[in-house]
Amino acid sequence: MTLSKHAIRPNFLPFSPPYITEAEIEAVVATLRTDWITTGPQVRDFENDFIASLDAPENLTALALNSCTAGLHVALATLNIGPGDEVITSPMTFCSSVNVIEHVGATPVLADVEPDTLTLDPQRVAEAITPRTKAIIPVHYAGHPADMRPIMDLAREHGLYIIEDAAHSLPASYEGQRIGTIGDFTSFSFYATKNLTTGEGGMLTGSPEHIARARVLSLHGMSRDAWKRYSAEGSWFYEVIEPGFKYNMPDIQAAIGRVQLGRLNEMQSRRYEVVEQYHAAFADVPALQIPVERPNVEAAWHLYVLRLHPEHLSINRGQFIEELRARNIGTSVHFIPVHLHPYYRDKYGWKPDDFPVTFDAYQRILSLPLHPRLSDDDIADVTAAVLDIVAQFS
Ligand SMILES: *Cc1c(COP(=O)(O)O)cnc(C)c1O
């Protein structure tokens, strides 16, 4: 491996470190100094702050959970989706979007993605609908909303539920509507790498009726939550309505989330600046394909997914990543498609080319560092390293 004359940054640039300030630390310490560290007043306030931040209509409610995966799972369970039912989702996603379909005993059906956004292709979804289809899980890949209007039309036409995987898409909007206010359920992630983090955590939004059932299912199927059970205003009585899950978010995490929510706009501004600088550096390079933002959306820019044009390069994507690592730049690949993982490949007999747009993209994608802690020098190091590799291996 030969490195060019360009100076290489002395320290490794991590792909996506969390951005925690003294304010989050103080909020956690303050919570620890109270007698309430599990689900309680911080969680209630976080849920209300979150709904307010979505400019949500009156009839929308939020449920804080310990992950986005928990939100997707509990949404399926709330809608009574189970054995014999089919749920359509994208192969270009993290495994949890599909694992939850298996958890409830339903059958995952994959529909390929659109070539520009790598989000669910409504045409492929239409072809995948059968009399057994009960729900669609659109994934707002990299923070770019899926094309929700035709997907919602299909749902109405066939009586299907929409559960959005919004792990990447806080804050985002589609045709003026905020993500989180469109489908029957929307599940956000506050995992360490996401745009807003609580370490681990998630938020599920939906109608008050749906969220009320999801709330019960998310805490053992008990008809009253811990706050009401143990606080002075509550009573000792509860009933188990069905065997639920243990998916609640503790106040320690909600305290982090409330501070992060207050900082979200400022953190997003920096993300958008990084994106602009990457676009400017890469837009005219024939070996590179930059990510798009369609005119009818506002993307959350969780990831900056660059695609290589292999016909312009003498190295492949894996080697490109190694070259970036040698230049001290951290990267990742989002995602290894669902249908290539052994469990799914073997159970459903899926072949790589069954979802050709996804498979083609998979071989060409890499995600560059995109987070609000990047300095202008960091961005310059990333662009210089990418352009250096392109020049060397064109
Ligand atoms: C991170 C992620 C999830 C899972 O989020 P958790 O909060 O870790 O459960 C789900 N879907 C996608 C697309 C993700 O990137």
The ligand as an SDF file (V2000), in Angstrom:
LIG
                    3D

 15 15  0  0  0  0  0  0  0  0999 V2000
  -29.8780    1.4530   14.5320 C   0  0  0  0  0  0  0  0  0  0  0  0
  -30.9810    0.9170   13.6810 C   0  0  0  0  0  0  0  0  0  0  0  0
  -32.0510    0.2020   14.2420 C   0  0  0  0  0  0  0  0  0  0  0  0
  -32.0590   -0.2870   15.6430 C   0  0  0  0  0  0  0  0  0  0  0  0
  -32.0170    0.7110   16.5960 O   0  0  0  0  0  0  0  0  0  0  0  0
  -31.8550    0.2660   18.1280 P   0  0  0  0  0  0  0  0  0  0  0  0
  -32.2340    1.4940   18.8750 O   0  0  0  0  0  0  0  0  0  0  0  0
  -30.4110   -0.1010   18.2960 O   0  0  0  0  0  0  0  0  0  0  0  0
  -32.7590   -0.8690   18.3530 O   0  0  0  0  0  0  0  0  0  0  0  0
  -33.1160   -0.1480   13.4270 C   0  0  0  0  0  0  0  0  0  0  0  0
  -33.1200    0.1650   12.1250 N   0  0  0  0  0  0  0  0  0  0  0  0
  -32.1040    0.8180   11.5330 C   0  0  0  0  0  0  0  0  0  0  0  0
  -32.1890    1.1460   10.0850 C   0  0  0  0  0  0  0  0  0  0  0  0
  -30.9840    1.1880   12.2890 C   0  0  0  0  0  0  0  0  0  0  0  0
  -29.9450    1.7930   11.7180 O   0  0  0  0  0  0  0  0  0  0  0  0
  1  2  1  0
  2  3  1  0
  2 14  2  0
  3  4  1  0
  3 10  2  0
  4  5  1  0
  5  6  1  0
  6  7  2  0
  6  8  1  0
  6  9  1  0
 10 11  1  0
 11 12  2  0
 12 13  1  0
 12 14  1  0
 14 15  1  0
M  END
$$$$
